[in-house]
Amino acid sequence: MATRSPAVAPAPRVEPGPIARAPAAAKDPAEPGQTATAIFAGGCFWGVQGVYQHVDGVKSAVSGYSGGNAQSADYETVGTGSTGHAEAVKVTYDPRRVSYGTLLRIFFAVVADPTTLNRQGPDRGTQYRTAIFPTTPQQKVVAEAYVAQLGAAKLWKAPIVTKVERYRGFYPAEKYHQDFLVRKPDYPYIVYNDLPKVEALRVAFPNHYRKQAVTVYPVG
């Protein structure tokens, strides 16, 4: 994977999400090995990818599609809502440097609003739902326990609708969707919807934030 430090000006007046005040995951056992994979759906994958590309310990973050019954996926077909897939990001990370529980905490803190059903920001449809796709039995236990922990903490006025869904595979998105935030930081959608998330990551998780983004393709 190529890396680059993007010239991205932090969005003004960005505040971290409410989870920043919550405790870490109560269940977060160490994962074996040097590489693990997590998959998150949190609305448009541009911002989800952009946030995790700035998390220390993440080796790669790839935009794609997951959660549906269809055995293939592309942007136009997924956009019809007929495949069951959600826009998602496959995060490959070093569990010795960042835990799965921490990635979950970041997801609920700055990536997505877990209380809006099939909607994130201006985007609507089942393909924009929030979901967690555990890739191991241990991740499933941790994810379900953390969602329950957050629900009991009542950090949001509305109930959490984010689901822990069965992993059915992951299909990488088209090349033009990869590294979108890094390549086009001035794109209006990115400016208003996604740069604030990256800045919120920096503010809320300074020990896990890194300025240099890991990218799928060489940028620059």
C-alpha positions in Angstrom: 0.0 0.0 0.0 1.2 3.5 -0.8 1.2 6.3 1.8 0.9 10.0 1.5 0.3 12.9 3.9 -2.6 14.8 2.2 -2.8 18.6 2.4 -6.1 18.6 4.1 -7.1 21.7 6.1 -9.1 20.7 9.1 -12.8 21.7 8.9 -13.6 24.5 11.3 -15.6 24.0 14.5 -15.5 20.3 14.4 -16.4 18.5 17.6 -15.9 14.8 18.4 -18.9 12.6 18.7 -20.5 11.8 22.1 -18.8 8.4 22.4 -15.6 10.2 23.2 -16.9 10.5 26.7 -17.8 6.8 27.0 -15.5 4.1 28.3 -13.6 1.7 26.0 -15.2 -1.6 25.1 -15.6 -3.7 28.2 -14.9 -6.8 26.1 -11.8 -6.4 23.9 -9.6 -9.4 24.1 -6.4 -9.4 22.2 -6.5 -10.9 18.7 -3.7 -13.3 17.6 -1.2 -12.6 14.9 0.0 -9.4 13.3 -2.8 -8.8 10.9 -6.6 -8.8 11.4 -9.5 -7.6 9.3 -12.6 -5.6 10.2 -15.5 -4.5 8.0 -17.7 -1.5 8.8 -20.6 0.1 6.9 -21.3 3.7 7.9 -22.9 5.5 5.0 -20.9 6.7 2.1 -17.7 4.8 2.0 -15.6 7.9 1.1 -15.7 9.2 4.7 -15.5 5.8 6.4 -12.4 5.0 4.4 -11.0 8.5 5.0 -11.3 8.2 8.8 -9.7 4.7 9.1 -6.9 5.7 6.7 -5.8 8.1 9.5 -5.9 5.5 12.4 -2.5 4.5 13.7 -2.1 0.7 13.3 -4.3 0.4 10.2 -2.5 -1.1 7.3 -5.1 -0.5 4.7 -8.7 0.7 4.3 -10.5 -0.3 1.1 -13.9 1.0 0.0 -16.3 -1.7 -1.2 -19.6 -3.5 -0.7 -20.8 -6.0 1.9 -23.8 -7.5 3.5 -25.9 -8.6 0.6 -26.8 -11.9 -0.9 -25.6 -11.0 -4.4 -22.3 -12.7 -5.3 -21.0 -9.6 -7.0 -21.3 -5.8 -6.6 -20.7 -2.6 -8.4 -21.7 1.0 -7.6 -24.6 1.3 -10.0 -26.3 -2.0 -9.0 -25.7 -1.5 -5.3 -27.2 2.0 -5.6 -30.5 0.5 -6.7 -30.9 -1.1 -3.3 -31.7 -4.5 -4.9 -28.5 -6.4 -3.9 -28.8 -6.0 -0.1 -25.2 -4.8 0.0 -24.1 -1.7 1.9 -21.3 0.6 1.1 -18.6 -0.6 3.4 -14.9 -0.4 4.2 -12.5 -3.3 4.8 -10.0 -2.3 7.4 -6.8 -4.4 7.7 -4.9 -3.6 10.9 -2.2 -4.7 13.3 -4.0 -5.9 16.5 -0.9 -5.3 18.5 -1.2 -1.6 17.8 -4.9 -1.0 17.6 -7.6 -3.3 19.0 -10.9 -4.2 17.4 -12.7 -2.6 20.3 -10.9 0.7 19.6 -11.9 0.5 15.9 -15.5 0.0 17.0 -15.3 3.0 19.4 -14.0 5.2 16.6 -16.8 3.9 14.3 -19.5 5.0 16.8 -17.6 8.2 17.8 -16.8 9.9 14.5 -17.8 7.7 11.5 -21.5 7.2 11.7 -24.7 8.2 13.5 -25.9 4.9 14.9 -29.5 6.1 15.4 -30.6 6.9 11.8 -32.0 3.9 9.9 -30.8 3.5 6.3 -29.5 7.1 6.3 -26.3 8.9 6.9 -26.2 12.7 6.3 -27.7 13.4 2.9 -27.6 9.8 1.7 -30.6 7.5 2.0 -31.2 3.9 1.2 -30.4 0.5 2.6 -27.0 0.7 1.0 -26.2 3.6 3.4 -27.2 1.7 6.6 -24.8 1.4 9.5 -23.6 -2.2 10.1 -20.8 -4.2 11.5 -19.6 -7.3 9.8 -17.5 -9.4 12.1 -15.0 -11.6 10.3 -14.3 -13.9 13.3 -16.4 -15.4 16.1 -14.4 -13.3 18.6 -15.2 -10.1 16.7 -18.9 -11.0 16.8 -18.8 -11.3 20.6 -16.9 -8.0 21.0 -19.2 -6.2 18.6 -22.5 -7.4 20.1 -21.2 -6.7 23.6 -20.1 -3.2 22.7 -23.4 -2.3 21.0 -25.2 -3.5 24.1 -22.8 -1.5 26.3 -23.5 1.7 24.3 -27.2 1.1 24.4 -27.2 0.8 28.1 -25.1 4.0 28.4 -27.9 5.9 26.6 -25.4 8.3 24.9 -27.9 9.2 22.3 -31.5 10.3 22.6 -32.7 7.8 20.1 -32.0 4.0 20.2 -29.1 2.5 18.3 -30.2 0.9 15.0 -26.7 -0.3 13.9 -26.8 -4.0 13.4 -24.1 -6.7 13.8 -24.7 -8.6 10.6 -23.4 -11.9 9.3 -20.3 -11.5 7.1 -21.1 -12.7 3.6 -18.0 -11.5 1.8 -16.5 -8.2 0.6 -16.3 -6.8 -2.9 -13.9 -3.9 -3.5 -15.3 -0.8 -5.1 -14.2 0.7 -8.4 -10.8 2.4 -8.5 -12.3 5.8 -8.8 -13.9 5.5 -5.4 -10.7 4.5 -3.6 -8.8 7.2 -1.7 -11.5 9.7 -2.6 -11.0 11.9 0.4 -7.2 12.0 0.0 -7.4 12.7 -3.7 -10.2 15.3 -3.6 -10.2 17.1 -0.2 -11.8 20.1 -1.9 -14.8 18.2 -3.3 -17.9 19.8 -1.7 -19.3 16.6 -0.4 -16.0 15.8 1.3 -15.6 19.3 2.7 -19.1 19.3 4.4 -19.5 15.7 5.3 -16.2 13.9 5.7 -13.3 16.2 6.6 -15.1 17.0 9.9 -15.0 13.3 10.7 -11.2 13.1 10.2 -10.8 16.2 12.3 -13.0 14.7 15.0 -10.8 11.6 15.0 -7.8 13.8 15.6 -9.5 15.7 18.4 -11.2 12.8 20.1 -8.5 10.1 19.7 -5.1 11.9 19.6 -3.3 8.7 20.6 -4.7 6.8 17.7 -4.6 9.5 15.0 -1.9 9.8 12.5 -1.5 12.6 10.0 -0.1 10.4 7.2 -3.0 8.5 5.5 -2.4 5.0 4.2 -3.8 4.8 0.7 -4.9 2.0 -1.7 -3.1 3.5 -4.6 -0.2 6.0 -5.0 -1.6 9.5 -4.7 0.1 12.7 -5.8 
